[in-house]
Amino acid sequence: MKLHTLIRKQTLTVGINRAWEFFGDPAKLAEITPPWLGFKVRTELPPETYAGMVVRYTITPFGGIPVQWITEITHAEKPFFFVDEQRFGPYKFWHHQHIFRETDSGTEMTDMVDYILPFGFLGELAHMLYVKRKLDEIFTYRKETLDKIFS
């Protein structure tokens, strides 16, 4: 069982409150998720993210086979950060911090994801062959999409 960490940073050319307005709206996640992931929200979403919020959705990361994923927002401090944690889904452990820091050039946004795959050695093999690359693709798509939205 190995803990993996993915860290991505980017500067959005808007103030921290505008950045939170976008990221604090849970419906916006679909906008910044690549279409090939087949992301579909299965719960009614409130207008703003809050601690204790549970979101159920499906993704189709492997040959069109739908996978259910349930996350809980465990921490939220507007406009500085929120944390989503998987309660049920494809990972053994998933802890995703979204951190916002105002700078002279806008808002620095940091995604820090700690995750563990299931299935021991087979999960690690899947990570090397597939999962790490797909996560990189997802977060690259997200960066490129955010650059377009906030340019």
Backbone as numpy.savetxt, mean C-alpha at the origin, in Angstrom:
# Nx Ny Nz CAx CAy CAz Cx Cy Cz
11.50 -18.32 8.05 10.65 -17.15 8.05 11.54 -15.92 8.05
11.51 -15.17 6.96 12.36 -14.00 6.82 11.51 -12.75 6.68
11.86 -11.72 7.46 11.19 -10.44 7.35 11.84 -9.64 6.22
11.02 -9.22 5.26 11.48 -8.39 4.15 10.98 -6.97 4.38
11.74 -6.01 3.88 11.35 -4.61 3.99 11.48 -3.93 2.64
10.45 -3.21 2.27 10.45 -2.41 1.06 10.27 -0.96 1.50
11.16 -0.08 1.06 11.04 1.33 1.39 11.08 2.13 0.09
10.09 2.99 -0.08 10.03 3.88 -1.23 9.74 5.28 -0.74
10.46 6.25 -1.28 10.24 7.67 -0.95 10.03 8.44 -2.24
9.16 9.43 -2.15 9.02 10.35 -3.27 8.50 11.67 -2.74
8.82 12.72 -3.47 8.35 14.04 -3.08 7.18 14.42 -3.96
6.10 14.78 -3.32 4.91 15.27 -4.02 4.95 16.78 -3.97
4.67 17.42 -5.07 4.80 18.89 -5.16 3.56 19.60 -4.63
3.09 19.14 -3.48 1.93 19.76 -2.81 2.23 19.79 -1.32
1.47 20.60 -0.59 1.61 20.65 0.86 1.11 19.38 1.52
1.45 19.23 2.77 1.11 18.00 3.50 -0.39 17.80 3.63
-1.15 18.89 3.78 -2.60 18.73 3.91 -3.24 18.25 2.61
-2.74 18.73 1.47 -3.24 18.25 0.17 -2.85 16.78 -0.04
-1.63 16.42 0.36 -1.20 15.02 0.25 -2.11 14.14 1.10
-2.41 14.57 2.32 -3.29 13.78 3.19 -4.70 13.69 2.60
-5.17 14.78 2.02 -6.50 14.77 1.41 -6.62 13.63 0.40
-5.55 13.43 -0.37 -5.55 12.35 -1.35 -5.40 10.98 -0.67
-4.33 10.81 0.10 -4.04 9.50 0.69 -4.98 9.12 1.81
-5.56 10.11 2.47 -6.51 9.82 3.54 -7.86 9.36 3.04
-8.09 9.48 1.74 -9.33 9.00 1.12 -9.09 7.56 0.69
-9.66 6.57 1.39 -9.36 5.17 1.07 -9.76 4.75 -0.34
-10.67 5.47 -0.97 -11.07 5.13 -2.34 -9.96 5.40 -3.35
-9.01 6.26 -3.00 -7.93 6.62 -3.92 -6.95 5.47 -4.14
-6.93 4.48 -3.27 -5.99 3.37 -3.44 -6.18 2.69 -4.80
-7.41 2.57 -5.24 -7.66 1.94 -6.54 -7.02 2.72 -7.68
-6.95 4.05 -7.55 -6.36 4.89 -8.59 -4.87 4.66 -8.77
-4.18 4.29 -7.69 -2.73 4.16 -7.75 -2.26 2.71 -7.72
-3.20 1.79 -7.98 -2.90 0.36 -8.05 -2.93 -0.07 -9.51
-1.90 -0.79 -9.97 -1.87 -1.18 -11.39 -3.08 -2.04 -11.77
-3.64 -1.79 -12.95 -4.82 -2.54 -13.40 -4.60 -4.05 -13.44
-3.38 -4.50 -13.77 -3.13 -5.94 -13.88 -3.29 -6.67 -12.55
-3.35 -5.93 -11.43 -3.50 -6.57 -10.12 -4.96 -6.93 -9.84
-5.88 -6.42 -10.65 -7.29 -6.76 -10.48 -7.86 -6.33 -9.14
-7.46 -5.18 -8.65 -7.84 -4.68 -7.33 -9.31 -4.27 -7.31
-10.09 -4.84 -6.37 -11.49 -4.48 -6.23 -11.83 -4.37 -4.74
-12.32 -3.21 -4.34 -12.75 -2.99 -2.95 -14.09 -3.68 -2.76
-14.24 -4.40 -1.65 -15.45 -5.17 -1.38 -16.25 -4.62 -0.19
-15.82 -3.51 0.37 -16.53 -2.90 1.49 -16.87 -1.47 1.13
-17.90 -0.93 1.80 -18.23 0.48 1.63 -17.16 1.29 2.36
-16.64 2.30 1.69 -15.54 3.07 2.26 -16.01 4.41 2.82
-15.49 4.79 3.98 -15.78 6.12 4.50 -14.98 7.16 3.72
-15.26 8.44 3.90 -14.54 9.46 3.15 -13.10 9.67 3.62
-12.77 9.24 4.85 -11.42 9.45 5.35 -10.95 8.25 6.17
-9.67 7.95 6.03 -9.04 6.86 6.76 -9.02 7.18 8.25
-9.29 6.15 9.07 -9.24 6.33 10.53 -8.76 5.03 11.17
-8.16 5.15 12.34 -7.69 3.97 13.08 -8.88 3.09 13.41
-8.74 1.80 13.16 -9.80 0.83 13.39 -10.58 0.48 12.13
-10.39 1.23 11.07 -11.09 0.97 9.81 -10.61 -0.35 9.21
-11.54 -1.18 8.78 -11.23 -2.45 8.14 -11.69 -2.38 6.69
-10.80 -2.78 5.78 -11.12 -2.76 4.35 -10.93 -4.16 3.80
-11.93 -4.62 3.07 -11.87 -5.93 2.44 -11.84 -5.73 0.93
-10.88 -6.39 0.28 -10.79 -6.30 -1.17 -10.24 -7.59 -1.74
-10.31 -7.69 -3.07 -9.71 -8.83 -3.75 -8.68 -8.32 -4.73
-7.68 -9.16 -4.94 -6.66 -8.92 -5.96 -6.52 -10.21 -6.75
-5.97 -10.10 -7.96 -5.74 -11.30 -8.78 -4.29 -11.31 -9.25
-3.35 -11.59 -8.32 -1.93 -11.50 -8.66 -1.38 -12.72 -9.40
-2.08 -13.84 -9.37 -1.56 -15.08 -9.95 -2.52 -15.64 -10.97
-2.31 -15.32 -12.22 -3.10 -15.92 -13.30 -4.59 -15.74 -13.19
-5.04 -14.61 -12.67 -6.47 -14.33 -12.61 -7.20 -14.99 -11.46
-6.49 -15.67 -10.56 -7.13 -16.31 -9.40 -7.35 -15.25 -8.32
-8.62 -14.99 -7.93 -8.86 -13.95 -6.94 -8.38 -14.37 -5.54
-7.76 -13.41 -4.86 -7.28 -13.61 -3.51 -7.93 -12.55 -2.63
-8.54 -12.97 -1.53 -9.14 -12.02 -0.61 -8.06 -11.44 0.30
-8.18 -10.14 0.56 -7.22 -9.44 1.41 -8.03 -8.52 2.32
-7.79 -8.63 3.61 -8.45 -7.77 4.59 -7.36 -7.03 5.36
-7.47 -5.70 5.38 -6.50 -4.90 6.14 -7.24 -4.04 7.15
-6.51 -3.70 8.19 -7.02 -2.79 9.22 -6.07 -1.59 9.31
-6.64 -0.40 9.38 -5.84 0.78 9.66 -5.65 0.78 11.18
-4.43 0.53 11.61 -4.18 0.38 13.05 -3.78 1.69 13.71
-3.21 2.61 12.94 -2.80 3.91 13.45 -3.08 4.96 12.38
-3.50 6.13 12.81 -3.70 7.24 11.87 -3.56 8.54 12.64
-2.64 9.37 12.17 -2.47 10.70 12.75 -2.42 11.70 11.60
-3.56 12.30 11.33 -3.71 13.26 10.25 -2.83 14.47 10.53
-2.08 14.98 9.59 -1.79 14.55 8.23 -0.43 13.85 8.11
0.03 13.23 9.19 1.41 12.76 9.23 1.64 11.29 8.88
0.73 10.40 9.24 0.96 8.99 8.91 -0.29 8.16 9.15
-0.30 7.01 8.52 -1.24 5.95 8.88 -0.57 4.62 8.58
-1.07 3.59 9.23 -0.51 2.25 9.11 -1.62 1.28 8.76
-1.39 0.48 7.72 -2.34 -0.61 7.46 -1.63 -1.94 7.71
-2.37 -2.86 8.31 -1.86 -4.19 8.61 -2.82 -5.22 8.06
-2.27 -6.25 7.45 -3.10 -7.33 6.93 -3.68 -8.12 8.09
-4.97 -8.39 8.00 -5.63 -9.28 8.96 -5.88 -10.65 8.34
-6.06 -10.66 7.04 -6.23 -11.91 6.29 -5.77 -11.65 4.87
-5.01 -12.58 4.30 -4.59 -12.38 2.93 -3.38 -13.20 2.56
-2.70 -12.78 1.50 -1.65 -13.61 0.91 -0.33 -13.64 1.69
-0.14 -12.74 2.64 1.11 -12.70 3.38 0.93 -13.31 4.76
2.00 -13.79 5.33 1.96 -14.24 6.72 1.93 -13.02 7.63
2.62 -11.95 7.19 2.68 -10.70 7.94 2.81 -9.56 6.95
2.05 -8.47 7.16 2.11 -7.28 6.30 1.86 -6.07 7.19
2.82 -5.16 7.24 2.73 -3.94 8.04 3.23 -2.80 7.16
2.33 -1.90 6.76 2.64 -0.86 5.78 2.44 0.51 6.41
3.56 1.23 6.58 3.52 2.60 7.11 3.53 3.59 5.95
2.64 4.57 6.03 2.57 5.67 5.07 2.92 6.93 5.86
4.06 7.52 5.58 4.57 8.63 6.38 4.68 9.87 5.49
4.18 11.00 5.99 4.18 12.25 5.24 4.94 13.31 6.05
5.88 13.99 5.36 6.69 15.02 6.03 6.80 16.21 5.09
6.39 17.36 5.60 6.45 18.56 4.77 7.90 19.02 4.63
8.26 19.40 3.40 9.60 19.89 3.11 9.47 21.20 2.33
10.60 21.81 2.03 10.59 23.05 1.25 10.06 22.84 -0.17
10.20 21.62 -0.69 9.78 21.36 -2.06 8.44 20.61 -2.15
7.74 20.44 -1.05 6.46 19.76 -1.08 6.31 18.83 0.11
5.83 17.64 -0.16 5.64 16.64 0.89 6.42 15.38 0.53
7.32 15.00 1.42 8.02 13.74 1.23 7.12 12.64 1.77
6.82 11.68 0.90 5.98 10.56 1.27 6.86 9.31 1.31
6.78 8.59 2.41 7.55 7.35 2.55 6.59 6.19 2.73
6.77 5.17 1.92 6.09 3.89 2.12 7.13 2.96 2.72
6.82 2.39 3.87 7.71 1.40 4.48 6.86 0.16 4.75
7.18 -0.93 4.03 6.41 -2.15 4.15 7.32 -3.24 4.70
6.91 -3.82 5.82 7.57 -5.01 6.36 6.62 -6.17 6.11
7.15 -7.26 5.56 6.29 -8.39 5.22 7.03 -9.71 5.33
6.27 -10.74 5.59 6.77 -12.12 5.65 5.85 -12.95 4.78
6.43 -13.81 3.97 5.64 -14.71 3.13 5.36 -16.01 3.88
4.25 -16.65 3.56 3.97 -17.96 4.16 4.78 -19.05 3.46
4.68 -20.25 3.94 5.20 -21.47 3.32 6.71 -21.65 3.41
7.35 -20.98 4.38 8.77 -21.23 4.66 9.66 -21.09 3.43
10.42 -22.15 3.15 11.37 -22.14 2.03 10.67 -21.87 0.70
9.50 -22.45 0.50 8.77 -22.24 -0.75 8.34 -20.78 -0.90
7.96 -20.15 0.21 7.62 -18.73 0.18 8.82 -17.88 -0.18
9.99 -18.25 0.36 11.21 -17.49 0.04 11.60 -17.67 -1.43
11.40 -18.86 -1.94 11.65 -19.11 -3.36 10.70 -18.26 -4.21
9.43 -18.22 -3.83 8.45 -17.40 -4.54 8.83 -15.92 -4.46
9.37 -15.51 -3.33 9.81 -14.12 -3.18 10.93 -13.81 -4.18
11.90 -14.67 -4.26 13.03 -14.45 -5.18 12.59 -14.46 -6.63
11.68 -15.37 -6.98 11.29 -15.56 -8.37 10.17 -14.63 -8.84
9.33 -14.16 -7.90 8.11 -13.48 -8.34 7.71 -12.29 -7.46
7.54 -12.52 -6.17 6.92 -11.53 -5.29 7.70 -10.23 -5.21
9.01 -10.30 -5.01 9.82 -9.08 -4.90 9.70 -8.23 -6.17
9.77 -8.87 -7.31 9.66 -8.15 -8.58 8.27 -7.52 -8.74
7.23 -8.26 -8.36 5.87 -7.73 -8.49 5.64 -6.55 -7.54
6.15 -6.64 -6.32 6.03 -5.52 -5.40 6.76 -4.29 -5.94
7.93 -4.50 -6.51 8.66 -3.39 -7.14 7.83 -2.77 -8.27
7.20 -3.61 -9.07 6.37 -3.11 -10.17 5.17 -2.32 -9.65
4.55 -2.82 -8.58 3.39 -2.14 -8.00 3.78 -0.76 -7.49
4.89 -0.68 -6.76 5.29 0.60 -6.19 5.90 1.53 -7.24
6.45 1.01 -8.31 6.90 1.85 -9.41 5.70 2.45 -10.13
4.68 1.63 -10.37 3.45 2.12 -10.98 2.84 3.22 -10.11
2.82 2.97 -8.82 2.27 3.94 -7.88 3.02 5.27 -7.96
4.35 5.21 -7.98 5.17 6.43 -8.06 4.87 7.19 -9.35
4.86 6.48 -10.47 4.62 7.12 -11.76 3.23 7.75 -11.82
2.25 7.06 -11.26 0.88 7.58 -11.25 0.78 8.81 -10.37
1.41 8.77 -9.20 1.40 9.93 -8.31 2.11 11.12 -8.93
3.20 10.86 -9.65 3.90 11.95 -10.34 2.95 12.64 -11.33
2.14 11.86 -12.04 1.17 12.44 -12.98 0.08 13.20 -12.26
-0.45 12.63 -11.19 -1.54 13.27 -10.44 -1.10 14.59 -9.85
0.10 14.62 -9.30 0.56 15.82 -8.57 1.50 16.72 -9.36
1.64 16.47 -10.67 2.53 17.34 -11.46 1.82 18.62 -11.88
